[in-house]
Amino acid sequence: MPNSMSISTSAYAPALLTLPWTKPLDEWPQEIIVALPRGISRHVVRFVRIGEDRKVCAVKEIGRRVAHHEYRMLRELQRVGAPSVVPVAVITGRKDREGDELTAALVTEHLKFSLPYREIFSRDLPEDMAVKLIKALAILLVRLHLLNFYWGDVSLSNTLFRRDADTFSAYLVDAETGEFQDQLSDSRRLYDVDVARVNIIGELMDLQAGGYLSEGIDVIALGGQVESLYLELWEELTAEEEVDADEYWRVSKRINRLGELGFDVGEMNVTADDGSHSVVIRPVVVDAGHYHKELLRLTGLEVEEQQARRLLTAIREFRAASYAHDAGLAQAAHQWMLAEYEPTIAAMPKELVDKREPAQIFHEILDHRWYMTEKRQSFVPIEEAARSYYEKVLPVLRDEAVLIGED
């Protein structure tokens, strides 16, 4: 190993030292490569397992300055709680056996149970699946802009998606062009939206040309939905609203509406003019993860937003059936964990644990129970629904914890 090589990391350094850094990534031996599906990238990317726990990481060859910049951006995104991949290390000063310089590398953790958009569409899915991905990306972009982060290269290719109940959650993967601003301007914000629209239309055209989207779908209109979805959500989260003095209940209604969208209002600016009978309200601190945070507080479960919403509904239904509302939600949540959630997940056959995340599996079991109930026209216990799901549904699904490519 070249003496001049530098690894900017801490806990992972010993494991990273064992990798063949004296070779370009495209010459790394197949026995250390994990064959994960990769999105479109301008750079050479390989997946490897490192450390005693065999954690899967992505290694991307990229210029030294850009690698350090992206590493800093990803660390800051993690610090502020933005959905993004976790940076591991920057490798610089690489040289081959002849002493010639090799490109620096950025190492990031693989996002478990995540899928690139092309892998989702490899199953010839319908148009509404594309809409769900575009909506997830629009929500991600709003969250980043609320944090004054300018992305610069918004696309489906630079995003990973995780199942979130009946939809998806989106995570930023590529932060090469990203940067935090003291105050993100409207022009840069809208430029990000336009870049997203143009890139998504191109990616959908690509899918259509490959036969993964019906030729009858208007991909320009479909891709353009990212703009309308973004603008609608941004307006809802940030717009001023005038409220008459006798309609202050509308303030609570606005806060509840934002909660329905998955956002908490941490601070609201209220302005009243002298002699006026109305006030102007505008949210100024808005945090994502409304349902996620409530479920975490009640149960300690770390899940996606719509999964959390579904599980909270299950807790409330459990309380209604078991306590006739006499118990508080925290007590009901504790008993629900002991009586339903934990036994259901513990009953999963070990060979199936990499198919889906536990919260996603529980959501799908609830759906499966509903279909069983409709067919039988009588109540189906959760234990019976789980057995049926584990026997008939889950075994035929792909392993998505670390999805192995088919090429």
N, C-alpha and C positions, 0 to 999 in steps of 0.2 A: 504494500500500500504506500502511495506517495506520502512523504513526510509533510508536505505542504497542505494536504487536504484538511478542510475544516468542517466540523459538524456543529451547526448551531441548534442545540437541543439540550435536554437534561436527562430525563429518565430513559429515553430510548437509545442513547449513545452506544452502550455496549452491544445491543442487538443490531444496530445499524452497521457497526464496524465489520460484521461478518459478511456483508453483501459485496459483490464484485464491482466495486466502484472504479476499477481500472479498465472496465469495458463500457462502451456505449450501451445504453439501455436496450437497443434493438439486437444486441449480441449476448444479452444475459441468457444463461442456460434455462431450458424449459423446466427443469426439475424444481427451480425456485419460483417459477411464475404461477400465479393463480389466474385461471382463465375466466376472468369476469367480463361481462359485456361492457364495452366502452362506448361512450358517446363520441361524436365527431370532435376532434381536437387538432389544433395547429401543431401540437408538440407530440413527441414520443412519450407514451404513458404505459407503465407496467404495474401490475398488482403483485405484491409479495407478502409472505407471512413473516413476522419478526417476533422475537422475544419468546419467553417460556410459554406465554398464553397464546402464541401463534396468532397474534392480532394481524388482520389484513390491512395493509397500507397501500396507497397509491404513490408511485414515484413518477414525477414528471420532469423531463429535461427542459430547462428554461434558462435564460440569461441570468447572470448573478444578481444584477441590480433588480430585475423584475422579480426574481425569486424572493429576495429579501423584502421587497415591497409587498408582495402577495402574502408572505408569511406574517408581516406586521398587520395587514388588513384583516386577515383571518383571525389572528389573535384578538384584535380589537372587536371584531364581530362576535366572537365567543364571549368576550367580557361583557358586552352589552346585551347578550341574550338573543342575538339574531340567529335565525335558522341557517346554519352553514356548516361545512365540513371542518374538522378539527386539524389545525396545523401541527406537524410533528417536528420537522427539521428542515434546514437548508444545508445542502452539501455543496461546498465550493472548493476550488483548488484541485479538482480531479485531473489526473493525468493517466495516460495509458502506459503500457510497459516500455514503450519507446520514449516516454517523456513528453509526448504531445498532449496539449491541453484538451480536456473534455468539457462539455457543457455542464454548468451547475445543475442541481436538481432540487426540487421541492418535494417534501414527503408529507402526505396528509393521511389521516385515518380514513379507512373505508367506512361509509355510513351504512351501518347494518340495516338490513331489510329495505334498502333503497333500490330504485330502478331508474335507469336512463329512459328517456321518453321512447326511444326506438325499441327498447325491449318490451315496453308496455304495448306498443303497436305491432309487435311481431306476431301477435295472436289475432290480427285482422279484426280489431274491435270497432264498435260503431262510433258515429259522429259525436254522441254525447260524451264519450270518453275523452275526446280531444277538448271539448268544452271544459270538462273538469280539470284537465291539466292546465289549460289557459287561465282558468279562474284561480287555480292554486298559485300560478306564477304571478298573476296580478296582485293577489294578496301578499305574496312575498315582497314584491316591488313596493307596495304601499308601506309595509313594515320597515323596509330598509330606508325609504325616504323619510319616514317619521323619525328615524335615527340620524337624519342628515347624511346618509350614505349615498353617494353617486356610484352607480354600478358601471356604466359605460359600455357594456357588452352584454345586454340582456338577451337571453335566448333560451329555448328549451334545451339546447345542447349543453349550456353552462349551468344546468339545474339538475338535481336529482329529486325523485319523487318517492314518498313513502305512502302506503295505504293508510287512509284515515277514515274509518267507518265506510261510508258509501262514496267517499271522494278521495282526494289526495292532499298531502301537504308537500310544499316545495322547499328545497334547501339550495342555497347558493353553493356552487362548486368552484367556480373560477372567479378570482378577484384581482386578476392582473391589472385591469384598467380601473378598478374601484378606488375610491378615496372618500374619507370623511370630510365634511365641510362644517365650518362654524354655523352656517345657516344655508341650507340647500336652496338655491334659487329656483323659481318656477321654470325658468328657461332650461336649466339642466335637468330638472325633474321631468319635464315634458319631452326633452330630448331622449331621456332613458325610455320613456313610453313609446316614442316613435321608433327607436331602435328595436325595441321588443316587437312592435307590430311588423316591421319589415322582416326581421329575422324569423319570426314565427311563420309568416306567410311562406317564406322560402323553405322552411323545414317541412311545412305541411305539403307544399308542392312536391318536395322530395318523397314524402311518404306516399303521396298519390301516384307519383310516377313508378314507385316500387310496388304498387298494388295493395298497399295497406290502408288506404282511404278510398272510398267509392269515388269514381270519376264524376258522379253527379253532385258531389259536395262542392260548394263555392268556397274554395280555400282562402280567397281574399277576404270575403265577408267573415269567415270563421276566424282567421288570424286577426282581423280587425277588432274582434271582440275583446282582446286584451286591453285596448284603449278605453272602450266604453265601460268595461268592468272596473278598471283602475279608476277612471274619473268619477264613477258613481260612488265607489267606496271612499275615495279621497274626500269628496264633497261631504259625504255623511260624517266622516271623522273630524273634519276641520272647519266646516262652514260656520259662519255666524248665523244666529237665529234670533229674531226679535220676538220677545215674549211680553204680552200685556200684564199689568200688575195683578189682574185677577185670574191669570192663567199660569201661575208659577208651577203648577203641576206638570206643565210641559217640559220643565227642566228635568224632572225625574223620568219623564217619558223618553226624553232624548238619551239620557244615561242608560236606561233600560234597553233602548233600541240598539245602542252601541254594544251593550252586553250580548244581545242576541247575535250580533255580528262577530262576537268573539273578542271584543276589546273592552278594557276597563278605562274609565276616565279618572286619572290621578289628580288632575287639577283643571278647573274651569274658570275662565275669565268672564266676569259679569260686570257690565258697564251700564250705568244709569245716568242720563242727562238730567240736569236741573229742570224741574217743572214737567218732566216727562212722566207719563203713566205706563211706561214700558222699559224693559231692560234688554240689552243685547248680550247673548251668551255665546261663547265659543270655547270648545275644548282646546286646552293648550298642552296638556300632558296626557297622551293616550298610550296605553300599554296593551300589547296583544296577549292572548292566552287566558281569557276570562274563565272558560270552563276548565282548562288545564289547571289553573291555580286553585280553583275550588275543589276539584277532585284530589289534587295533591294534598291540600290541607285536610281533607276528610279521610283519605285512605293511604296517603304516601305513594300512590301510583303515579309514575311519570309516563304520560301517554300523549298522543296527538290531540289536537283541539276537538275535532268532531268525535273521536273515540271517547274523550272525556265527557262530552255532551251526552252521548248515548249511555255511558255508564252511570252518569248522574240520574238520568231518567230511570234506569234500572233500580237504582238505590231508592228513589222516591216511590216507585211502584212496589218495591219490597216493603218499604215502611207502611204504605197504605194497606197492603195485604196482611202484614204481621202485627202492626201496632195501632191501627186505626188512628194514625197521626198523634198518638199520645207521646211518642218518643221524639226527641230532637233528631235532626238530620245526622248529626255526628254519631249518635248512638246507633241509629239505623245503619249508617255506613259501616260501622265496626261489625255489626252482626251480619250484614250482607257479605262482607269480606269473608267471614268465618263460615257462613252457611252456603254461599253460592259461588262467589268468584274464585276463592282459593281452591276449594274442592274440584271445581270444574276444570281449572287449569292444571291441577295436579293429576287429574285423570287422563291427561293427554299422553298417548304412547310416546316413549322417548325417541323413537325413530322419526317422529313427525314434528319435533320441536322447532326445526328450522324452516318450516313451511310459512309461518306467519308470526307476527308479534303476539304475545298473549292477549293484549287488549283487543287486537283485531280479531283474534280467534273467538273471544267471548262475544264480540259484536256479531260475528257471522253465525255463532251458535244461536243467538237470540233471533236472528233472521230465520234460521233453519227451524227453530221451534215454532215461529209464526206460521211457516208453511205447513208444518206438521199439524198444527192446531186447525188451520183452515181445512186441510184434507180430512182430518178426523172429526172435526166439529165438536171437539171437547178439549179440555185442558191437558197440556203436555208438561210434565215436570222437567226442570232444567237438566236433571241427571239423565233422563231418557233422551232428551234432545242432544245432549253432549255425546252420548254413546253413539247415536245415529250419525252425527256429524263426523266423529272420529273414524267411524267404520266406512261411511259411504262418500263423504265429501272431501275431507282433508287429504287422504292418501293420494288422490289424483292431482292435487295441486303441486305446483313447482316449489322447490326449496328456494326461499327468497332471502334468507339470512345472509348468505354470501352466494348469490346466484351464479352458477357456473355457466359460462358461455358454451354455445353448441358448435362453434366453428373449430 
